[in-house]
Amino acid sequence: MHRGNKDEHLRSTPIKGSNQITVGSFNERLVLHLVRRYGTLTKAEATRATGLSPNAASMIFKALETDNLLLRCDPIRGRVGQPSIPMRINPAARHYLGLKIGRRSFGMVVIDFSGNVVARRQGRHDYPTPESTIDFVKSAMRPLLRSAKIYKDDISGLGVAMPWELWHWTKELGVPSDVMDEWRYVDIGAELTQVFSGPISVENDGTAACRAELVFGAHNTLEDFIYLFVGTFIGGGVVLNGGVFTGSRGNSGGFGPLRITDEPGGQRLVDHASLIVLERQLDDAKRKIVQDENSDWEALEPLLSEWISRVARSLAQAIVSSLAVIDFEAVVIDGAFPRCVRSRIVAQLCEELGRQDLQGVLRPEILEGQFGDVSRALGAAAFRIASEFMIDQNTLMRESPGIAS
């Protein structure tokens, strides 16, 4: 981020601190929040952004450094007075586990406090069950920790990202409904306590992916945006006031049921903008999809191009409908596919928006997501970072609904 842009954003920070000692923990979280958002922060920048006194800012920086949450960068020289010393997040301060329970795969990561994925394991399946989920976690845990070079006691929390109501959509996936019905009666957070004894959170996978983009992505200075993740089905999240807005039941951003009127083959967004649609097309042609961001999807042509066009057309309609409700400044697109496919979808989506009737709404910026298939596990791991070390204007006075234990 350029210095001018950073200064402009800092001056417009909507949340201010207080110089009263009784709100010290809030001020510390606010400073940590800004350091994470901008990469580095000096005491002078913190003072301008938060309204804190120079002395209060200095005490907060000292406390965060003493707690090993911040590290000093090289001094900035060449200015009048003492050189400024920017501070940055200490990656080694905390480590977290993130688990994605997907309709076609499992994924598990270890991340550090900066959001770097230091270890990762994946597993494919035809459909997930509670038993296979526990088995995967048990088998992945030891090699994950060994690869990350840490112990289980070094983990500060486990986050789980999964689709809500996994027992639905069984017909579309061709899986036995009686087996998937097990998910109706299972508290997966409670079940995972046999594997991990620390704090566990469970939330919608689209919400988790959205959080990964907001906390660790390149678009974290946006205040209001839609996040759309194209996976086996389609989901996503909503960012309002610079924070992930989960809604009262934790299901905001479930874009799949949005009505699509101009496409044959279904009237919902999920009927067009999802990988299950591409899978069916490939099955008819006796070909297979490989859900790996490093795989070569060019071999799927010409069906790939047809699918991308269909995705772009349906997403354009869904975005216009969403803009009629909230004036989002941007839309971020990501999914479980290679980066080149994501770029093609974004390019065609921009063209399709130009063909839409935008009277009464303002056209948003269309941006690429940063993390692809790992975003759901990454966002799940980031739950504790966001809830314990960041400021969310949407939940300042409410308890977050995602905590299971």
C-alpha positions as CSV (number, residue, x, y, z in Angstrom):
1,M,0.0,0.0,0.0
2,H,1.4,3.4,-1.0
3,R,2.2,5.8,1.9
4,G,-0.4,8.3,0.7
5,N,-3.2,5.7,0.5
6,K,-2.2,4.4,4.0
7,D,-2.3,7.8,5.6
8,E,-5.7,8.6,3.9
9,H,-7.2,5.3,5.2
10,L,-5.8,5.8,8.7
11,R,-7.3,9.3,9.0
12,S,-10.7,7.9,8.1
13,T,-10.6,5.0,10.6
14,P,-14.2,4.8,11.8
15,I,-13.4,3.4,15.2
16,K,-11.6,5.5,17.8
17,G,-9.9,4.6,21.0
18,S,-10.2,6.1,24.5
19,N,-7.5,7.5,26.7
20,Q,-9.3,6.1,29.8
21,I,-7.3,3.3,31.4
22,T,-10.5,1.2,31.9
23,V,-10.8,0.5,28.2
24,G,-7.1,-0.6,27.7
25,S,-7.9,-4.0,26.3
26,F,-10.2,-2.5,23.6
27,N,-7.4,0.0,22.7
28,E,-4.9,-2.8,22.4
29,R,-7.2,-4.8,20.1
30,L,-7.8,-1.6,18.0
31,V,-4.1,-1.1,17.6
32,L,-3.5,-4.8,16.7
33,H,-6.4,-4.5,14.2
34,L,-4.8,-1.6,12.5
35,V,-1.4,-3.2,12.4
36,R,-2.9,-6.3,10.8
37,R,-4.8,-4.2,8.3
38,Y,-1.9,-2.1,7.1
39,G,1.0,-4.5,7.7
40,T,3.0,-2.1,9.8
41,L,2.1,0.9,12.1
42,T,4.1,3.5,13.9
43,K,3.1,5.1,17.2
44,A,2.5,8.4,15.3
45,E,0.2,6.7,12.8
46,A,-1.7,4.9,15.6
47,T,-2.2,8.3,17.3
48,R,-3.6,9.9,14.2
49,A,-5.9,6.9,13.4
50,T,-7.3,6.3,16.8
51,G,-7.4,9.6,18.6
52,L,-5.3,8.2,21.4
53,S,-2.7,10.4,23.1
54,P,0.9,9.8,22.2
55,N,1.6,8.5,25.7
56,A,-1.4,6.1,25.5
57,A,-0.3,4.8,22.1
58,S,3.3,4.4,23.4
59,M,2.1,2.3,26.4
60,I,-0.1,0.1,24.1
61,F,2.8,-0.6,21.7
62,K,5.0,-1.4,24.7
63,A,2.4,-3.8,26.2
64,L,1.8,-5.6,22.9
65,E,5.5,-6.0,22.3
66,T,6.0,-7.3,25.9
67,D,3.2,-9.8,25.2
68,N,5.1,-10.9,22.1
69,L,2.2,-10.0,19.8
70,L,4.2,-7.3,17.9
71,L,7.7,-7.1,16.6
72,R,9.8,-4.1,15.7
73,C,10.7,-3.3,12.1
74,D,13.8,-1.4,11.0
75,P,13.6,2.3,12.0
76,I,12.4,4.8,9.4
77,R,15.2,7.4,9.1
78,G,15.6,10.6,7.1
79,R,12.9,12.6,8.8
80,V,13.1,15.4,11.4
81,G,13.4,14.1,15.0
82,Q,13.8,10.6,16.3
83,P,13.4,7.8,13.7
84,S,10.0,6.1,13.7
85,I,9.9,2.4,14.4
86,P,7.1,0.6,12.7
87,M,5.6,-2.5,14.4
88,R,4.3,-5.6,12.7
89,I,2.5,-8.7,13.8
90,N,4.7,-11.4,15.3
91,P,3.9,-14.6,13.3
92,A,5.1,-16.9,16.1
93,A,2.8,-15.3,18.8
94,R,0.0,-17.9,18.2
95,H,-0.9,-20.9,16.1
96,Y,-4.3,-22.1,15.1
97,L,-5.9,-25.2,13.4
98,G,-8.5,-24.8,10.7
99,L,-10.7,-27.7,9.4
100,K,-12.9,-27.6,6.3
101,I,-15.6,-30.2,6.0
102,G,-16.6,-30.0,2.4
103,R,-19.1,-31.9,0.3
104,R,-16.3,-33.5,-1.8
105,S,-13.2,-33.1,0.4
106,F,-11.7,-32.4,3.8
107,G,-9.0,-29.8,4.4
108,M,-6.9,-29.0,7.5
109,V,-4.3,-26.3,8.0
110,V,-2.1,-24.9,10.7
111,I,-1.6,-21.1,10.5
112,D,0.5,-18.7,12.4
113,F,-0.6,-15.4,13.9
114,S,0.1,-13.6,10.6
115,G,-2.1,-16.0,8.7
116,N,0.6,-17.9,6.9
117,V,-0.3,-21.5,6.2
118,V,2.6,-23.4,7.8
119,A,1.1,-26.9,7.2
120,R,-1.7,-28.4,5.2
121,R,-3.4,-31.7,4.7
122,Q,-6.3,-32.7,2.4
123,G,-8.5,-35.7,1.8
124,R,-11.0,-36.6,-0.9
125,H,-14.3,-38.4,-0.3
126,D,-17.6,-39.0,-2.1
127,Y,-19.5,-37.5,0.8
128,P,-18.6,-36.5,4.4
129,T,-19.9,-38.3,7.5
130,P,-19.3,-37.4,11.2
131,E,-17.2,-40.6,11.6
132,S,-15.1,-40.0,8.5
133,T,-14.5,-36.4,9.7
134,I,-13.2,-37.5,13.0
135,D,-11.0,-40.2,11.3
136,F,-9.6,-37.6,9.0
137,V,-8.7,-35.2,11.8
138,K,-7.1,-38.0,13.8
139,S,-5.0,-39.1,10.9
140,A,-4.0,-35.6,9.9
141,M,-3.2,-34.1,13.3
142,R,0.2,-35.6,14.0
143,P,1.7,-35.1,10.5
144,L,0.3,-31.5,10.5
145,L,1.9,-30.7,13.8
146,R,5.2,-32.4,12.8
147,S,5.2,-30.4,9.5
148,A,4.5,-27.1,11.4
149,K,7.2,-28.0,13.9
150,I,4.9,-27.3,16.9
151,Y,3.2,-29.3,19.6
152,K,-0.5,-29.7,20.2
153,D,-0.2,-27.5,23.3
154,D,1.0,-24.7,21.0
155,I,-2.4,-24.6,19.3
156,S,-4.6,-21.7,20.6
157,G,-7.8,-22.9,18.9
158,L,-9.5,-25.1,16.3
159,G,-11.9,-23.6,13.9
160,V,-14.3,-25.7,11.8
161,A,-15.9,-24.5,8.5
162,M,-18.7,-26.6,7.0
163,P,-21.9,-26.1,5.0
164,W,-25.0,-25.6,7.2
165,E,-27.5,-28.5,7.0
166,L,-25.3,-31.0,5.2
167,W,-28.2,-33.4,5.0
168,H,-29.8,-31.2,2.3
169,W,-28.8,-31.3,-1.4
170,T,-28.3,-35.1,-1.3
171,K,-30.1,-35.6,-4.6
172,E,-27.9,-33.1,-6.4
173,L,-24.8,-34.9,-5.1
174,G,-26.1,-38.4,-5.7
175,V,-25.4,-39.5,-2.0
176,P,-27.5,-41.6,0.3
177,S,-29.9,-39.3,2.3
178,D,-30.1,-41.7,5.3
179,V,-26.3,-41.5,5.8
180,M,-26.2,-37.8,5.5
181,D,-29.1,-37.5,8.0
182,E,-26.6,-38.3,10.7
183,W,-25.5,-34.7,10.5
184,R,-28.9,-33.6,11.9
185,Y,-28.1,-35.0,15.3
186,V,-24.4,-34.5,15.6
187,D,-22.6,-31.6,17.4
188,I,-19.3,-31.8,15.5
189,G,-17.7,-29.3,17.9
190,A,-18.4,-31.6,20.8
191,E,-17.2,-34.7,18.9
192,L,-13.9,-33.0,18.1
193,T,-13.1,-32.6,21.8
194,Q,-11.9,-36.2,21.7
195,V,-9.1,-35.0,19.3
196,F,-8.5,-31.5,20.6
197,S,-9.0,-30.1,24.1
198,G,-8.7,-26.4,23.4
199,P,-11.3,-23.9,22.2
200,I,-13.4,-25.0,19.2
201,S,-15.5,-22.9,16.9
202,V,-17.9,-24.0,14.2
203,E,-19.3,-21.8,11.5
204,N,-20.6,-21.7,7.9
205,D,-17.9,-22.4,5.3
206,G,-18.8,-19.4,3.2
207,T,-18.5,-17.2,6.2
208,A,-15.1,-18.6,7.0
209,A,-13.8,-18.1,3.5
210,C,-15.1,-14.5,3.6
211,R,-13.2,-14.0,6.9
212,A,-10.0,-15.3,5.3
213,E,-10.3,-12.7,2.6
214,L,-11.1,-9.9,5.0
215,V,-8.4,-10.7,7.6
216,F,-5.5,-11.8,5.4
217,G,-6.4,-10.8,1.8
218,A,-5.4,-7.8,-0.3
219,H,-8.8,-6.1,-0.1
220,N,-8.9,-5.6,3.7
221,T,-9.4,-1.9,3.6
222,L,-12.8,-2.3,1.9
223,E,-15.7,-1.5,4.3
224,D,-18.7,-3.1,2.5
225,F,-18.4,-6.0,0.0
226,I,-19.9,-9.2,-1.2
227,Y,-17.7,-12.3,-1.2
228,L,-18.8,-15.2,-3.5
229,F,-17.1,-18.6,-3.3
230,V,-17.8,-21.1,-6.1
231,G,-17.3,-24.6,-4.7
232,T,-19.3,-27.8,-5.2
233,F,-22.2,-25.5,-4.6
234,I,-22.0,-21.7,-4.2
235,G,-21.8,-19.7,-1.0
236,G,-20.1,-16.7,0.4
237,G,-20.2,-13.9,3.0
238,V,-21.1,-10.3,3.5
239,V,-18.8,-7.7,4.9
240,L,-20.4,-4.6,6.4
241,N,-18.5,-1.8,8.2
242,G,-15.2,-3.6,7.8
243,G,-16.4,-6.8,9.5
244,V,-17.9,-10.1,8.5
245,F,-21.7,-9.8,9.0
246,T,-23.0,-13.3,10.0
247,G,-26.6,-12.4,10.8
248,S,-28.6,-13.5,13.8
249,R,-28.4,-17.2,12.7
250,G,-24.9,-17.2,11.2
251,N,-26.1,-17.7,7.6
252,S,-25.7,-14.3,5.9
253,G,-24.2,-14.7,2.5
254,G,-25.9,-17.9,1.5
255,F,-26.3,-16.8,-2.1
256,G,-27.3,-20.1,-3.6
257,P,-31.1,-19.6,-3.5
258,L,-31.0,-16.2,-5.3
259,R,-33.4,-16.2,-8.2
260,I,-31.9,-16.4,-11.7
261,T,-34.5,-15.9,-14.4
262,D,-32.8,-15.9,-17.8
263,E,-30.9,-19.2,-17.7
264,P,-32.4,-22.6,-18.7
265,G,-31.7,-25.4,-16.2
266,G,-33.0,-23.9,-12.9
267,Q,-34.1,-20.7,-11.3
268,R,-31.5,-20.5,-8.5
269,L,-27.9,-19.3,-8.6
270,V,-26.7,-22.7,-7.3
271,D,-28.2,-24.3,-10.5
272,H,-25.6,-22.4,-12.6
273,A,-22.7,-21.0,-10.7
274,S,-21.3,-24.1,-9.0
275,L,-18.8,-26.9,-9.7
276,I,-21.5,-29.6,-9.5
277,V,-22.9,-28.2,-12.8
278,L,-19.4,-28.6,-14.4
279,E,-19.1,-32.0,-13.0
280,R,-22.3,-33.1,-14.6
281,Q,-21.3,-31.7,-17.9
282,L,-18.0,-33.6,-17.7
283,D,-19.7,-36.8,-16.6
284,D,-21.9,-36.7,-19.7
285,A,-18.7,-36.3,-21.8
286,K,-17.0,-39.1,-19.7
287,R,-14.4,-36.7,-18.3
288,K,-13.5,-35.8,-14.7
289,I,-12.8,-32.6,-12.9
290,V,-9.8,-32.3,-10.6
291,Q,-10.5,-29.8,-7.8
292,D,-6.9,-28.7,-7.4
293,E,-5.7,-25.1,-7.8
294,N,-2.5,-26.4,-9.4
295,S,-4.2,-28.7,-12.0
296,D,-4.5,-27.9,-15.7
297,W,-8.2,-27.2,-16.4
298,E,-7.5,-26.1,-20.0
299,A,-7.9,-29.8,-20.8
300,L,-11.6,-29.4,-20.0
301,E,-12.3,-27.3,-23.0
302,P,-14.6,-26.5,-24.6
303,L,-16.9,-27.4,-21.7
304,L,-14.9,-25.1,-19.4
305,S,-15.5,-22.0,-21.5
306,E,-19.3,-22.8,-21.7
307,W,-19.4,-23.2,-17.9
308,I,-17.5,-20.0,-17.2
309,S,-19.9,-18.0,-19.4
310,R,-22.8,-19.5,-17.6
311,V,-21.3,-18.7,-14.2
312,A,-20.6,-15.1,-15.3
313,R,-24.1,-14.5,-16.6
314,S,-25.8,-15.9,-13.5
315,L,-23.4,-14.1,-11.1
316,A,-24.1,-10.8,-12.9
317,Q,-27.9,-11.2,-12.2
318,A,-27.3,-12.1,-8.6
319,I,-25.0,-9.2,-8.0
320,V,-27.6,-6.7,-9.3
321,S,-30.2,-8.2,-7.0
322,S,-27.8,-7.9,-4.1
323,L,-27.0,-4.2,-4.9
324,A,-30.7,-3.4,-4.7
325,V,-30.5,-4.3,-1.0
326,I,-27.2,-2.8,0.1
327,D,-24.9,-0.4,-1.8
328,F,-21.8,-2.7,-1.8
329,E,-18.6,-1.0,-3.0
330,A,-17.1,-4.3,-4.4
331,V,-17.6,-7.9,-5.1
332,V,-14.8,-10.4,-4.5
333,I,-14.9,-13.7,-6.5
334,D,-13.1,-16.9,-5.4
335,G,-13.5,-20.6,-5.7
336,A,-12.1,-24.1,-5.6
337,F,-10.4,-23.8,-9.0
338,P,-7.0,-22.7,-10.5
339,R,-6.2,-19.0,-10.5
340,C,-6.5,-18.7,-14.3
341,V,-10.1,-19.9,-14.1
342,R,-10.9,-17.3,-11.4
343,S,-9.3,-14.6,-13.6
344,R,-11.4,-15.7,-16.6
345,I,-14.6,-15.7,-14.5
346,V,-13.9,-12.2,-13.2
347,A,-13.1,-10.9,-16.7
348,Q,-16.3,-12.3,-18.2
349,L,-18.3,-11.1,-15.1
350,C,-17.2,-7.5,-15.7
351,E,-18.4,-7.8,-19.3
352,E,-21.7,-9.3,-18.3
353,L,-22.3,-6.5,-15.7
354,G,-22.0,-4.1,-18.6
355,R,-24.9,-5.8,-20.3
356,Q,-27.1,-5.6,-17.2
357,D,-29.7,-2.9,-16.5
358,L,-28.0,-1.0,-13.6
359,Q,-30.6,1.7,-13.3
360,G,-31.1,2.5,-9.7
361,V,-27.8,0.8,-8.5
362,L,-24.1,1.7,-8.6
363,R,-21.8,-0.6,-10.3
364,P,-19.3,-2.2,-7.8
365,E,-15.7,-3.0,-8.4
366,I,-15.2,-6.7,-9.3
367,L,-12.1,-8.2,-7.6
368,E,-10.3,-11.6,-7.4
369,G,-10.0,-13.4,-4.2
370,Q,-6.6,-14.4,-2.9
371,F,-6.8,-17.9,-1.5
372,G,-8.8,-20.3,-3.6
373,D,-9.5,-23.8,-2.2
374,V,-7.7,-23.2,1.1
375,S,-9.8,-20.1,2.0
376,R,-12.4,-22.1,4.0
377,A,-9.9,-23.8,6.3
378,L,-7.8,-20.6,6.5
379,G,-10.9,-18.6,7.6
380,A,-11.9,-21.2,10.1
381,A,-8.5,-21.0,11.7
382,A,-8.8,-17.2,11.7
383,F,-11.9,-17.2,13.8
384,R,-10.1,-16.7,17.1
385,I,-7.8,-14.1,15.7
386,A,-10.8,-12.1,14.5
387,S,-12.8,-12.6,17.7
388,E,-10.0,-12.0,20.2
389,F,-7.6,-9.7,18.6
390,M,-9.6,-7.5,16.1
391,I,-12.4,-5.0,16.2
392,D,-15.8,-5.8,14.6
393,Q,-18.2,-2.9,14.5
394,N,-21.1,-5.3,13.8
395,T,-20.6,-7.4,16.9
396,L,-19.0,-4.9,19.4
397,M,-22.0,-5.3,21.8
398,R,-23.0,-8.9,21.0
399,E,-21.5,-12.3,21.7
400,S,-20.2,-14.0,18.5
401,P,-22.6,-16.9,17.5
402,G,-19.9,-19.2,16.2
403,I,-18.2,-20.3,19.4
404,A,-19.1,-23.9,20.2
405,S,-16.9,-24.4,23.2
